[in-house]
Amino acid sequence: MAIQYKYTPNFLGFTPKIVGRWTPVLAVWGGIVGVGAVYLLEPVPRVQNVILANIPVIGKYWIRSSDPNDTPF
């Protein structure tokens, strides 16, 4: 009896089974890295104005309403 070979589609060695198994893990790690980056960059004024101030519910926390002459930046 001859050996029956079966073709498994892959891209650079990654099969659909491997990709499906690793997708949730990498998504969780990506979310953790994103939250960590925002946490570490929170004091930067540009991050406050561009990213954090545009969050729908809690974005008003980072909007400064003081006189521009009173702030050092």
Predicted model as a PDB file, atoms N, CA, C, CB and O in Angstrom, pLDDT in the B-factor column:
MODEL        1                                                                  
ATOM      1  N   MET A   1       0.841  -1.172   0.000  1.00 78.00           N  
ATOM      2  CA  MET A   1       0.000   0.000   0.000  1.00 78.00           C  
ATOM      3  C   MET A   1       0.888   1.238   0.000  1.00 78.00           C  
ATOM      4  CB  MET A   1      -0.958  -0.004   1.213  1.00 78.00           C  
ATOM      5  O   MET A   1       1.834   1.329   0.783  1.00 78.00           O  
ATOM      6  N   ALA A   2       0.585   2.187  -0.875  1.00 85.00           N  
ATOM      7  CA  ALA A   2       1.372   3.401  -1.024  1.00 85.00           C  
ATOM      8  C   ALA A   2       0.964   4.424   0.036  1.00 85.00           C  
ATOM      9  CB  ALA A   2       1.201   3.987  -2.439  1.00 85.00           C  
ATOM     10  O   ALA A   2      -0.163   4.430   0.531  1.00 85.00           O  
ATOM     11  N   ILE A   3       1.905   5.268   0.355  1.00 90.00           N  
ATOM     12  CA  ILE A   3       1.636   6.324   1.328  1.00 90.00           C  
ATOM     13  C   ILE A   3       0.776   7.391   0.662  1.00 90.00           C  
ATOM     14  CB  ILE A   3       2.963   6.938   1.879  1.00 90.00           C  
ATOM     15  O   ILE A   3       1.060   7.808  -0.461  1.00 90.00           O  
ATOM     16  N   GLN A   4      -0.261   7.830   1.342  1.00 90.00           N  
ATOM     17  CA  GLN A   4      -1.161   8.861   0.836  1.00 90.00           C  
ATOM     18  C   GLN A   4      -0.755  10.208   1.438  1.00 90.00           C  
ATOM     19  CB  GLN A   4      -2.651   8.522   1.175  1.00 90.00           C  
ATOM     20  O   GLN A   4      -0.855  10.416   2.647  1.00 90.00           O  
ATOM     21  N   TYR A   5      -0.312  11.086   0.605  1.00 90.00           N  
ATOM     22  CA  TYR A   5       0.055  12.417   1.059  1.00 90.00           C  
ATOM     23  C   TYR A   5      -1.144  13.349   0.924  1.00 90.00           C  
ATOM     24  CB  TYR A   5       1.263  12.957   0.259  1.00 90.00           C  
ATOM     25  O   TYR A   5      -1.927  13.237  -0.018  1.00 90.00           O  
ATOM     26  N   LYS A   6      -1.276  14.257   1.864  1.00 89.00           N  
ATOM     27  CA  LYS A   6      -2.358  15.224   1.834  1.00 89.00           C  
ATOM     28  C   LYS A   6      -1.745  16.625   1.858  1.00 89.00           C  
ATOM     29  CB  LYS A   6      -3.343  15.012   3.032  1.00 89.00           C  
ATOM     30  O   LYS A   6      -0.891  16.917   2.695  1.00 89.00           O  
ATOM     31  N   TYR A   7      -2.174  17.473   0.955  1.00 89.00           N  
ATOM     32  CA  TYR A   7      -1.664  18.832   0.880  1.00 89.00           C  
ATOM     33  C   TYR A   7      -2.317  19.679   1.964  1.00 89.00           C  
ATOM     34  CB  TYR A   7      -1.916  19.440  -0.517  1.00 89.00           C  
ATOM     35  O   TYR A   7      -3.542  19.713   2.083  1.00 89.00           O  
ATOM     36  N   THR A   8      -1.497  20.360   2.750  1.00 87.00           N  
ATOM     37  CA  THR A   8      -1.986  21.286   3.766  1.00 87.00           C  
ATOM     38  C   THR A   8      -1.596  22.694   3.340  1.00 87.00           C  
ATOM     39  CB  THR A   8      -1.410  20.941   5.185  1.00 87.00           C  
ATOM     40  O   THR A   8      -0.407  22.998   3.246  1.00 87.00           O  
ATOM     41  N   PRO A   9      -2.576  23.560   3.079  1.00 91.00           N  
ATOM     42  CA  PRO A   9      -2.222  24.917   2.655  1.00 91.00           C  
ATOM     43  C   PRO A   9      -1.514  25.665   3.786  1.00 91.00           C  
ATOM     44  CB  PRO A   9      -3.484  25.692   2.210  1.00 91.00           C  
ATOM     45  O   PRO A   9      -1.879  25.546   4.955  1.00 91.00           O  
ATOM     46  N   ASN A  10      -0.500  26.433   3.410  1.00 90.00           N  
ATOM     47  CA  ASN A  10       0.233  27.203   4.412  1.00 90.00           C  
ATOM     48  C   ASN A  10       0.782  28.461   3.769  1.00 90.00           C  
ATOM     49  CB  ASN A  10       1.377  26.365   5.039  1.00 90.00           C  
ATOM     50  O   ASN A  10       0.894  28.568   2.548  1.00 90.00           O  
ATOM     51  N   PHE A  11       1.116  29.396   4.619  1.00 90.00           N  
ATOM     52  CA  PHE A  11       1.769  30.628   4.204  1.00 90.00           C  
ATOM     53  C   PHE A  11       2.943  30.838   5.141  1.00 90.00           C  
ATOM     54  CB  PHE A  11       0.783  31.855   4.225  1.00 90.00           C  
ATOM     55  O   PHE A  11       2.764  31.106   6.329  1.00 90.00           O  
ATOM     56  N   LEU A  12       4.130  30.716   4.603  1.00 92.00           N  
ATOM     57  CA  LEU A  12       5.370  30.800   5.385  1.00 92.00           C  
ATOM     58  C   LEU A  12       5.393  29.785   6.526  1.00 92.00           C  
ATOM     59  CB  LEU A  12       5.542  32.210   5.947  1.00 92.00           C  
ATOM     60  O   LEU A  12       5.968  30.052   7.581  1.00 92.00           O  
ATOM     61  N   GLY A  13       4.783  28.645   6.324  1.00 89.00           N  
ATOM     62  CA  GLY A  13       4.764  27.592   7.324  1.00 89.00           C  
ATOM     63  C   GLY A  13       3.612  27.670   8.310  1.00 89.00           C  
ATOM     64  O   GLY A  13       3.477  26.793   9.162  1.00 89.00           O  
ATOM     65  N   PHE A  14       2.788  28.688   8.217  1.00 92.00           N  
ATOM     66  CA  PHE A  14       1.651  28.832   9.125  1.00 92.00           C  
ATOM     67  C   PHE A  14       0.406  28.244   8.457  1.00 92.00           C  
ATOM     68  CB  PHE A  14       1.423  30.333   9.506  1.00 92.00           C  
ATOM     69  O   PHE A  14      -0.037  28.731   7.417  1.00 92.00           O  
ATOM     70  N   THR A  15      -0.140  27.221   9.048  1.00 91.00           N  
ATOM     71  CA  THR A  15      -1.357  26.603   8.529  1.00 91.00           C  
ATOM     72  C   THR A  15      -2.573  27.292   9.138  1.00 91.00           C  
ATOM     73  CB  THR A  15      -1.380  25.080   8.831  1.00 91.00           C  
ATOM     74  O   THR A  15      -2.442  27.972  10.156  1.00 91.00           O  
ATOM     75  N   PRO A  16      -3.754  27.132   8.539  1.00 92.00           N  
ATOM     76  CA  PRO A  16      -4.956  27.741   9.127  1.00 92.00           C  
ATOM     77  C   PRO A  16      -5.229  27.271  10.560  1.00 92.00           C  
ATOM     78  CB  PRO A  16      -6.159  27.431   8.261  1.00 92.00           C  
ATOM     79  O   PRO A  16      -5.758  28.031  11.371  1.00 92.00           O  
ATOM     80  N   LYS A  17      -4.877  26.047  10.864  1.00 92.00           N  
ATOM     81  CA  LYS A  17      -5.083  25.537  12.220  1.00 92.00           C  
ATOM     82  C   LYS A  17      -4.196  26.276  13.226  1.00 92.00           C  
ATOM     83  CB  LYS A  17      -4.798  24.026  12.272  1.00 92.00           C  
ATOM     84  O   LYS A  17      -4.645  26.637  14.313  1.00 92.00           O  
ATOM     85  N   ILE A  18      -2.946  26.493  12.856  1.00 93.00           N  
ATOM     86  CA  ILE A  18      -2.020  27.198  13.755  1.00 93.00           C  
ATOM     87  C   ILE A  18      -2.441  28.665  13.913  1.00 93.00           C  
ATOM     88  CB  ILE A  18      -0.563  27.112  13.215  1.00 93.00           C  
ATOM     89  O   ILE A  18      -2.407  29.209  15.017  1.00 93.00           O  
ATOM     90  N   VAL A  19      -2.833  29.291  12.817  1.00 93.00           N  
ATOM     91  CA  VAL A  19      -3.270  30.697  12.866  1.00 93.00           C  
ATOM     92  C   VAL A  19      -4.512  30.836  13.738  1.00 93.00           C  
ATOM     93  CB  VAL A  19      -3.555  31.235  11.440  1.00 93.00           C  
ATOM     94  O   VAL A  19      -4.617  31.766  14.537  1.00 93.00           O  
ATOM     95  N   GLY A  20      -5.454  29.906  13.580  1.00 94.00           N  
ATOM     96  CA  GLY A  20      -6.667  29.952  14.403  1.00 94.00           C  
ATOM     97  C   GLY A  20      -6.395  29.741  15.875  1.00 94.00           C  
ATOM     98  O   GLY A  20      -7.104  30.280  16.725  1.00 94.00           O  
ATOM     99  N   ARG A  21      -5.378  28.965  16.179  1.00 95.00           N  
ATOM    100  CA  ARG A  21      -5.041  28.711  17.578  1.00 95.00           C  
ATOM    101  C   ARG A  21      -4.332  29.909  18.206  1.00 95.00           C  
ATOM    102  CB  ARG A  21      -4.163  27.464  17.692  1.00 95.00           C  
ATOM    103  O   ARG A  21      -4.529  30.185  19.390  1.00 95.00           O  
ATOM    104  N   TRP A  22      -3.511  30.625  17.438  1.00 95.00           N  
ATOM    105  CA  TRP A  22      -2.721  31.715  17.988  1.00 95.00           C  
ATOM    106  C   TRP A  22      -3.410  33.075  17.923  1.00 95.00           C  
ATOM    107  CB  TRP A  22      -1.424  31.789  17.271  1.00 95.00           C  
ATOM    108  O   TRP A  22      -2.978  34.002  18.609  1.00 95.00           O  
ATOM    109  N   THR A  23      -4.450  33.225  17.136  1.00 96.00           N  
ATOM    110  CA  THR A  23      -5.111  34.524  16.992  1.00 96.00           C  
ATOM    111  C   THR A  23      -5.643  35.080  18.312  1.00 96.00           C  
ATOM    112  CB  THR A  23      -6.244  34.407  16.008  1.00 96.00           C  
ATOM    113  O   THR A  23      -5.370  36.243  18.609  1.00 96.00           O  
ATOM    114  N   PRO A  24      -6.390  34.319  19.125  1.00 97.00           N  
ATOM    115  CA  PRO A  24      -6.871  34.895  20.392  1.00 97.00           C  
ATOM    116  C   PRO A  24      -5.746  35.264  21.352  1.00 97.00           C  
ATOM    117  CB  PRO A  24      -7.803  33.924  21.074  1.00 97.00           C  
ATOM    118  O   PRO A  24      -5.829  36.269  22.057  1.00 97.00           O  
ATOM    119  N   VAL A  25      -4.704  34.456  21.377  1.00 97.00           N  
ATOM    120  CA  VAL A  25      -3.581  34.727  22.283  1.00 97.00           C  
ATOM    121  C   VAL A  25      -2.896  36.031  21.888  1.00 97.00           C  
ATOM    122  CB  VAL A  25      -2.563  33.555  22.267  1.00 97.00           C  
ATOM    123  O   VAL A  25      -2.614  36.876  22.737  1.00 97.00           O  
ATOM    124  N   LEU A  26      -2.631  36.188  20.593  1.00 97.00           N  
ATOM    125  CA  LEU A  26      -1.966  37.409  20.136  1.00 97.00           C  
ATOM    126  C   LEU A  26      -2.860  38.635  20.275  1.00 97.00           C  
ATOM    127  CB  LEU A  26      -1.530  37.255  18.690  1.00 97.00           C  
ATOM    128  O   LEU A  26      -2.362  39.738  20.502  1.00 97.00           O  
ATOM    129  N   ALA A  27      -4.162  38.458  20.143  1.00 97.00           N  
ATOM    130  CA  ALA A  27      -5.081  39.576  20.331  1.00 97.00           C  
ATOM    131  C   ALA A  27      -5.072  40.058  21.781  1.00 97.00           C  
ATOM    132  CB  ALA A  27      -6.501  39.173  19.919  1.00 97.00           C  
ATOM    133  O   ALA A  27      -5.081  41.262  22.038  1.00 97.00           O  
ATOM    134  N   VAL A  28      -5.053  39.127  22.719  1.00 98.00           N  
ATOM    135  CA  VAL A  28      -5.006  39.504  24.142  1.00 98.00           C  
ATOM    136  C   VAL A  28      -3.694  40.214  24.458  1.00 98.00           C  
ATOM    137  CB  VAL A  28      -5.169  38.255  25.047  1.00 98.00           C  
ATOM    138  O   VAL A  28      -3.695  41.243  25.133  1.00 98.00           O  
ATOM    139  N   TRP A  29      -2.569  39.671  23.972  1.00 98.00           N  
ATOM    140  CA  TRP A  29      -1.279  40.313  24.215  1.00 98.00           C  
ATOM    141  C   TRP A  29      -1.214  41.691  23.569  1.00 98.00           C  
ATOM    142  CB  TRP A  29      -0.146  39.438  23.692  1.00 98.00           C  
ATOM    143  O   TRP A  29      -0.633  42.611  24.145  1.00 98.00           O  
ATOM    144  N   GLY A  30      -1.796  41.850  22.387  1.00 97.00           N  
ATOM    145  CA  GLY A  30      -1.825  43.153  21.739  1.00 97.00           C  
ATOM    146  C   GLY A  30      -2.638  44.161  22.532  1.00 97.00           C  
ATOM    147  O   GLY A  30      -2.258  45.327  22.634  1.00 97.00           O  
ATOM    148  N   GLY A  31      -3.758  43.717  23.095  1.00 96.00           N  
ATOM    149  CA  GLY A  31      -4.561  44.606  23.942  1.00 96.00           C  
ATOM    150  C   GLY A  31      -3.818  45.022  25.198  1.00 96.00           C  
ATOM    151  O   GLY A  31      -3.894  46.176  25.618  1.00 96.00           O  
ATOM    152  N   ILE A  32      -3.098  44.083  25.796  1.00 97.00           N  
ATOM    153  CA  ILE A  32      -2.326  44.392  27.004  1.00 97.00           C  
ATOM    154  C   ILE A  32      -1.220  45.394  26.686  1.00 97.00           C  
ATOM    155  CB  ILE A  32      -1.721  43.104  27.611  1.00 97.00           C  
ATOM    156  O   ILE A  32      -0.997  46.334  27.449  1.00 97.00           O  
ATOM    157  N   VAL A  33      -0.535  45.202  25.577  1.00 97.00           N  
ATOM    158  CA  VAL A  33       0.533  46.128  25.188  1.00 97.00           C  
ATOM    159  C   VAL A  33      -0.045  47.513  24.886  1.00 97.00           C  
ATOM    160  CB  VAL A  33       1.302  45.585  23.958  1.00 97.00           C  
ATOM    161  O   VAL A  33       0.553  48.525  25.249  1.00 97.00           O  
ATOM    162  N   GLY A  34      -1.200  47.562  24.225  1.00 94.00           N  
ATOM    163  CA  GLY A  34      -1.826  48.852  23.922  1.00 94.00           C  
ATOM    164  C   GLY A  34      -2.243  49.609  25.164  1.00 94.00           C  
ATOM    165  O   GLY A  34      -2.010  50.814  25.267  1.00 94.00           O  
ATOM    166  N   VAL A  35      -2.861  48.910  26.115  1.00 93.00           N  
ATOM    167  CA  VAL A  35      -3.267  49.551  27.374  1.00 93.00           C  
ATOM    168  C   VAL A  35      -2.038  50.000  28.157  1.00 93.00           C  
ATOM    169  CB  VAL A  35      -4.124  48.584  28.232  1.00 93.00           C  
ATOM    170  O   VAL A  35      -2.042  51.075  28.758  1.00 93.00           O  
ATOM    171  N   GLY A  36      -0.995  49.188  28.151  1.00 96.00           N  
ATOM    172  CA  GLY A  36       0.243  49.563  28.850  1.00 96.00           C  
ATOM    173  C   GLY A  36       0.890  50.791  28.230  1.00 96.00           C  
ATOM    174  O   GLY A  36       1.403  51.651  28.945  1.00 96.00           O  
ATOM    175  N   ALA A  37       0.870  50.878  26.902  1.00 94.00           N  
ATOM    176  CA  ALA A  37       1.459  52.043  26.236  1.00 94.00           C  
ATOM    177  C   ALA A  37       0.678  53.311  26.564  1.00 94.00           C  
ATOM    178  CB  ALA A  37       1.502  51.828  24.716  1.00 94.00           C  
ATOM    179  O   ALA A  37       1.275  54.360  26.807  1.00 94.00           O  
ATOM    180  N   VAL A  38      -0.647  53.224  26.572  1.00 92.00           N  
ATOM    181  CA  VAL A  38      -1.460  54.393  26.922  1.00 92.00           C  
ATOM    182  C   VAL A  38      -1.235  54.779  28.380  1.00 92.00           C  
ATOM    183  CB  VAL A  38      -2.958  54.112  26.668  1.00 92.00           C  
ATOM    184  O   VAL A  38      -1.191  55.963  28.714  1.00 92.00           O  
ATOM    185  N   TYR A  39      -1.092  53.777  29.247  1.00 93.00           N  
ATOM    186  CA  TYR A  39      -0.843  54.058  30.662  1.00 93.00           C  
ATOM    187  C   TYR A  39       0.493  54.774  30.851  1.00 93.00           C  
ATOM    188  CB  TYR A  39      -0.866  52.755  31.478  1.00 93.00           C  
ATOM    189  O   TYR A  39       0.585  55.725  31.626  1.00 93.00           O  
ATOM    190  N   LEU A  40       1.532  54.316  30.141  1.00 96.00           N  
ATOM    191  CA  LEU A  40       2.846  54.936  30.299  1.00 96.00           C  
ATOM    192  C   LEU A  40       2.931  56.302  29.624  1.00 96.00           C  
ATOM    193  CB  LEU A  40       3.915  54.024  29.739  1.00 96.00           C  
ATOM    194  O   LEU A  40       3.677  57.167  30.085  1.00 96.00           O  
ATOM    195  N   LEU A  41       2.186  56.511  28.549  1.00 93.00           N  
ATOM    196  CA  LEU A  41       2.250  57.778  27.825  1.00 93.00           C  
ATOM    197  C   LEU A  41       1.162  58.761  28.240  1.00 93.00           C  
ATOM    198  CB  LEU A  41       2.153  57.522  26.350  1.00 93.00           C  
ATOM    199  O   LEU A  41       1.024  59.816  27.620  1.00 93.00           O  
ATOM    200  N   GLU A  42       0.403  58.446  29.255  1.00 90.00           N  
ATOM    201  CA  GLU A  42      -0.699  59.304  29.697  1.00 90.00           C  
ATOM    202  C   GLU A  42      -0.262  60.710  30.088  1.00 90.00           C  
ATOM    203  CB  GLU A  42      -1.395  58.667  30.859  1.00 90.00           C  
ATOM    204  O   GLU A  42      -1.017  61.644  29.819  1.00 90.00           O  
ATOM    205  N   PRO A  43       0.900  60.934  30.703  1.00 90.00           N  
ATOM    206  CA  PRO A  43       1.276  62.310  31.063  1.00 90.00           C  
ATOM    207  C   PRO A  43       1.664  63.190  29.880  1.00 90.00           C  
ATOM    208  CB  PRO A  43       2.413  62.275  32.025  1.00 90.00           C  
ATOM    209  O   PRO A  43       1.739  64.410  30.034  1.00 90.00           O  
ATOM    210  N   VAL A  44       1.911  62.617  28.711  1.00 91.00           N  
ATOM    211  CA  VAL A  44       2.336  63.401  27.549  1.00 91.00           C  
ATOM    212  C   VAL A  44       1.138  64.204  27.030  1.00 91.00           C  
ATOM    213  CB  VAL A  44       2.918  62.473  26.423  1.00 91.00           C  
ATOM    214  O   VAL A  44       0.087  63.625  26.752  1.00 91.00           O  
ATOM    215  N   PRO A  45       1.279  65.522  26.895  1.00 87.00           N  
ATOM    216  CA  PRO A  45       0.137  66.354  26.486  1.00 87.00           C  
ATOM    217  C   PRO A  45      -0.451  65.975  25.124  1.00 87.00           C  
ATOM    218  CB  PRO A  45       0.556  67.797  26.453  1.00 87.00           C  
ATOM    219  O   PRO A  45      -1.665  66.052  24.939  1.00 87.00           O  
ATOM    220  N   ARG A  46       0.382  65.573  24.182  1.00 90.00           N  
ATOM    221  CA  ARG A  46      -0.148  65.203  22.862  1.00 90.00           C  
ATOM    222  C   ARG A  46      -1.020  63.952  22.945  1.00 90.00           C  
ATOM    223  CB  ARG A  46       1.003  64.973  21.870  1.00 90.00           C  
ATOM    224  O   ARG A  46      -2.043  63.868  22.265  1.00 90.00           O  
ATOM    225  N   VAL A  47      -0.632  62.991  23.759  1.00 89.00           N  
ATOM    226  CA  VAL A  47      -1.444  61.785  23.949  1.00 89.00           C  
ATOM    227  C   VAL A  47      -2.752  62.152  24.640  1.00 89.00           C  
ATOM    228  CB  VAL A  47      -0.672  60.720  24.776  1.00 89.00           C  
ATOM    229  O   VAL A  47      -3.801  61.596  24.314  1.00 89.00           O  
ATOM    230  N   GLN A  48      -2.700  63.067  25.575  1.00 89.00           N  
ATOM    231  CA  GLN A  48      -3.923  63.508  26.256  1.00 89.00           C  
ATOM    232  C   GLN A  48      -4.889  64.153  25.275  1.00 89.00           C  
ATOM    233  CB  GLN A  48      -3.588  64.492  27.385  1.00 89.00           C  
ATOM    234  O   GLN A  48      -6.089  63.879  25.313  1.00 89.00           O  
ATOM    235  N   ASN A  49      -4.375  65.011  24.396  1.00 88.00           N  
ATOM    236  CA  ASN A  49      -5.252  65.752  23.489  1.00 88.00           C  
ATOM    237  C   ASN A  49      -5.752  64.906  22.330  1.00 88.00           C  
ATOM    238  CB  ASN A  49      -4.533  66.959  22.951  1.00 88.00           C  
ATOM    239  O   ASN A  49      -6.914  65.024  21.942  1.00 88.00           O  
ATOM    240  N   VAL A  50      -4.913  64.068  21.777  1.00 91.00           N  
ATOM    241  CA  VAL A  50      -5.271  63.343  20.563  1.00 91.00           C  
ATOM    242  C   VAL A  50      -6.013  62.046  20.868  1.00 91.00           C  
ATOM    243  CB  VAL A  50      -4.027  63.043  19.751  1.00 91.00           C  
ATOM    244  O   VAL A  50      -6.985  61.725  20.183  1.00 91.00           O  
ATOM    245  N   ILE A  51      -5.584  61.298  21.870  1.00 89.00           N  
ATOM    246  CA  ILE A  51      -6.162  59.976  22.131  1.00 89.00           C  
ATOM    247  C   ILE A  51      -7.138  60.004  23.294  1.00 89.00           C  
ATOM    248  CB  ILE A  51      -5.062  58.967  22.411  1.00 89.00           C  
ATOM    249  O   ILE A  51      -8.308  59.654  23.137  1.00 89.00           O  
ATOM    250  N   LEU A  52      -6.664  60.416  24.449  1.00 89.00           N  
ATOM    251  CA  LEU A  52      -7.456  60.256  25.667  1.00 89.00           C  
ATOM    252  C   LEU A  52      -8.653  61.205  25.726  1.00 89.00           C  
ATOM    253  CB  LEU A  52      -6.579  60.474  26.877  1.00 89.00           C  
ATOM    254  O   LEU A  52      -9.697  60.837  26.265  1.00 89.00           O  
ATOM    255  N   ALA A  53      -8.526  62.400  25.191  1.00 89.00           N  
ATOM    256  CA  ALA A  53      -9.648  63.350  25.235  1.00 89.00           C  
ATOM    257  C   ALA A  53     -10.787  62.925  24.316  1.00 89.00           C  
ATOM    258  CB  ALA A  53      -9.172  64.748  24.850  1.00 89.00           C  
ATOM    259  O   ALA A  53     -11.901  63.429  24.458  1.00 89.00           O  
ATOM    260  N   ASN A  54     -10.543  62.023  23.388  1.00 90.00           N  
ATOM    261  CA  ASN A  54     -11.568  61.582  22.443  1.00 90.00           C  
ATOM    262  C   ASN A  54     -12.276  60.307  22.873  1.00 90.00           C  
ATOM    263  CB  ASN A  54     -10.954  61.374  21.095  1.00 90.00           C  
ATOM    264  O   ASN A  54     -13.069  59.766  22.102  1.00 90.00           O  
ATOM    265  N   ILE A  55     -12.018  59.810  24.074  1.00 88.00           N  
ATOM    266  CA  ILE A  55     -12.741  58.644  24.590  1.00 88.00           C  
ATOM    267  C   ILE A  55     -14.148  59.109  24.944  1.00 88.00           C  
ATOM    268  CB  ILE A  55     -12.011  58.003  25.843  1.00 88.00           C  
ATOM    269  O   ILE A  55     -14.296  60.120  25.631  1.00 88.00           O  
ATOM    270  N   PRO A  56     -15.189  58.402  24.495  1.00 91.00           N  
ATOM    271  CA  PRO A  56     -16.559  58.930  24.616  1.00 91.00           C  
ATOM    272  C   PRO A  56     -17.020  59.291  26.023  1.00 91.00           C  
ATOM    273  CB  PRO A  56     -17.497  57.945  24.070  1.00 91.00           C  
ATOM    274  O   PRO A  56     -17.556  60.384  26.205  1.00 91.00           O  
ATOM    275  N   VAL A  57     -16.844  58.448  27.014  1.00 90.00           N  
ATOM    276  CA  VAL A  57     -17.451  58.700  28.323  1.00 90.00           C  
ATOM    277  C   VAL A  57     -16.523  59.468  29.249  1.00 90.00           C  
ATOM    278  CB  VAL A  57     -17.848  57.392  28.974  1.00 90.00           C  
ATOM    279  O   VAL A  57     -16.958  60.401  29.925  1.00 90.00           O  
ATOM    280  N   ILE A  58     -15.261  59.095  29.289  1.00 88.00           N  
ATOM    281  CA  ILE A  58     -14.345  59.684  30.263  1.00 88.00           C  
ATOM    282  C   ILE A  58     -13.355  60.663  29.649  1.00 88.00           C  
ATOM    283  CB  ILE A  58     -13.594  58.600  30.965  1.00 88.00           C  
ATOM    284  O   ILE A  58     -12.408  61.067  30.324  1.00 88.00           O  
ATOM    285  N   GLY A  59     -13.538  61.053  28.411  1.00 87.00           N  
ATOM    286  CA  GLY A  59     -12.596  61.934  27.731  1.00 87.00           C  
ATOM    287  C   GLY A  59     -12.521  63.334  28.303  1.00 87.00           C  
ATOM    288  O   GLY A  59     -11.502  64.008  28.152  1.00 87.00           O  
ATOM    289  N   LYS A  60     -13.580  63.785  28.959  1.00 86.00           N  
ATOM    290  CA  LYS A  60     -13.591  65.139  29.523  1.00 86.00           C  
ATOM    291  C   LYS A  60     -12.588  65.306  30.662  1.00 86.00           C  
ATOM    292  CB  LYS A  60     -14.982  65.481  30.021  1.00 86.00           C  
ATOM    293  O   LYS A  60     -12.225  66.431  31.008  1.00 86.00           O  
ATOM    294  N   TYR A  61     -12.143  64.204  31.240  1.00 87.00           N  
ATOM    295  CA  TYR A  61     -11.176  64.255  32.336  1.00 87.00           C  
ATOM    296  C   TYR A  61      -9.855  64.886  31.873  1.00 87.00           C  
ATOM    297  CB  TYR A  61     -10.924  62.838  32.892  1.00 87.00           C  
ATOM    298  O   TYR A  61      -9.194  65.568  32.656  1.00 87.00           O  
ATOM    299  N   TRP A  62      -9.469  64.669  30.624  1.00 82.00           N  
ATOM    300  CA  TRP A  62      -8.174  65.144  30.132  1.00 82.00           C  
ATOM    301  C   TRP A  62      -8.264  66.476  29.406  1.00 82.00           C  
ATOM    302  CB  TRP A  62      -7.571  64.119  29.216  1.00 82.00           C  
ATOM    303  O   TRP A  62      -7.245  66.959  28.913  1.00 82.00           O  
ATOM    304  N   ILE A  63      -9.421  67.083  29.318  1.00 82.00           N  
ATOM    305  CA  ILE A  63      -9.555  68.381  28.665  1.00 82.00           C  
ATOM    306  C   ILE A  63      -9.258  69.472  29.689  1.00 82.00           C  
ATOM    307  CB  ILE A  63     -10.981  68.561  28.050  1.00 82.00           C  
ATOM    308  O   ILE A  63      -9.915  69.566  30.726  1.00 82.00           O  
ATOM    309  N   ARG A  64      -8.258  70.294  29.379  1.00 78.00           N  
ATOM    310  CA  ARG A  64      -7.867  71.366  30.297  1.00 78.00           C  
ATOM    311  C   ARG A  64      -8.684  72.613  29.981  1.00 78.00           C  
ATOM    312  CB  ARG A  64      -6.339  71.664  30.194  1.00 78.00           C  
ATOM    313  O   ARG A  64      -8.778  73.035  28.828  1.00 78.00           O  
ATOM    314  N   SER A  65      -9.261  73.186  31.001  1.00 78.00           N  
ATOM    315  CA  SER A  65     -10.052  74.407  30.807  1.00 78.00           C  
ATOM    316  C   SER A  65      -9.409  75.615  31.478  1.00 78.00           C  
ATOM    317  CB  SER A  65     -11.465  74.210  31.348  1.00 78.00           C  
ATOM    318  O   SER A  65     -10.077  76.627  31.687  1.00 78.00           O  
ATOM    319  N   SER A  66      -8.142  75.528  31.815  1.00 75.00           N  
ATOM    320  CA  SER A  66      -7.467  76.657  32.461  1.00 75.00           C  
ATOM    321  C   SER A  66      -6.944  77.641  31.404  1.00 75.00           C  
ATOM    322  CB  SER A  66      -6.302  76.154  33.356  1.00 75.00           C  
ATOM    323  O   SER A  66      -6.918  77.344  30.210  1.00 75.00           O  
ATOM    324  N   ASP A  67      -6.540  78.791  31.874  1.00 76.00           N  
ATOM    325  CA  ASP A  67      -6.008  79.838  31.004  1.00 76.00           C  
ATOM    326  C   ASP A  67      -4.687  79.369  30.415  1.00 76.00           C  
ATOM    327  CB  ASP A  67      -5.822  81.174  31.781  1.00 76.00           C  
ATOM    328  O   ASP A  67      -3.851  78.865  31.166  1.00 76.00           O  
ATOM    329  N   PRO A  68      -4.451  79.506  29.120  1.00 73.00           N  
ATOM    330  CA  PRO A  68      -3.192  79.058  28.517  1.00 73.00           C  
ATOM    331  C   PRO A  68      -1.958  79.766  29.085  1.00 73.00           C  
ATOM    332  CB  PRO A  68      -3.246  79.271  27.025  1.00 73.00           C  
ATOM    333  O   PRO A  68      -0.856  79.219  29.044  1.00 73.00           O  
ATOM    334  N   ASN A  69      -2.137  80.964  29.607  1.00 78.00           N  
ATOM    335  CA  ASN A  69      -0.982  81.678  30.176  1.00 78.00           C  
ATOM    336  C   ASN A  69      -0.551  81.100  31.512  1.00 78.00           C  
ATOM    337  CB  ASN A  69      -1.306  83.152  30.344  1.00 78.00           C  
ATOM    338  O   ASN A  69       0.566  81.358  31.961  1.00 78.00           O  
ATOM    339  N   ASP A  70      -1.412  80.326  32.156  1.00 76.00           N  
ATOM    340  CA  ASP A  70      -1.081  79.762  33.456  1.00 76.00           C  
ATOM    341  C   ASP A  70      -0.374  78.412  33.369  1.00 76.00           C  
ATOM    342  CB  ASP A  70      -2.328  79.620  34.270  1.00 76.00           C  
ATOM    343  O   ASP A  70       0.158  77.939  34.373  1.00 76.00           O  
ATOM    344  N   THR A  71      -0.353  77.789  32.211  1.00 72.00           N  
ATOM    345  CA  THR A  71       0.254  76.467  32.071  1.00 72.00           C  
ATOM    346  C   THR A  71       1.671  76.599  31.535  1.00 72.00           C  
ATOM    347  CB  THR A  71      -0.590  75.570  31.143  1.00 72.00           C  
ATOM    348  O   THR A  71       1.921  77.469  30.700  1.00 72.00           O  
ATOM    349  N   PRO A  72       2.601  75.775  31.981  1.00 71.00           N  
ATOM    350  CA  PRO A  72       3.984  75.895  31.523  1.00 71.00           C  
ATOM    351  C   PRO A  72       4.203  75.329  30.124  1.00 71.00           C  
ATOM    352  CB  PRO A  72       4.900  75.201  32.490  1.00 71.00           C  
ATOM    353  O   PRO A  72       5.267  75.545  29.544  1.00 71.00           O  
ATOM    354  N   PHE A  73       3.239  74.618  29.571  1.00 65.00           N  
ATOM    355  CA  PHE A  73       3.463  73.994  28.262  1.00 65.00           C  
ATOM    356  C   PHE A  73       2.748  74.778  27.190  1.00 65.00           C  
ATOM    357  CB  PHE A  73       2.990  72.531  28.256  1.00 65.00           C  
ATOM    358  O   PHE A  73       2.811  74.416  26.015  1.00 65.00           O  
TER     359      PHE A  73                                                      
ENDMDL                                                                          
END                                                                             
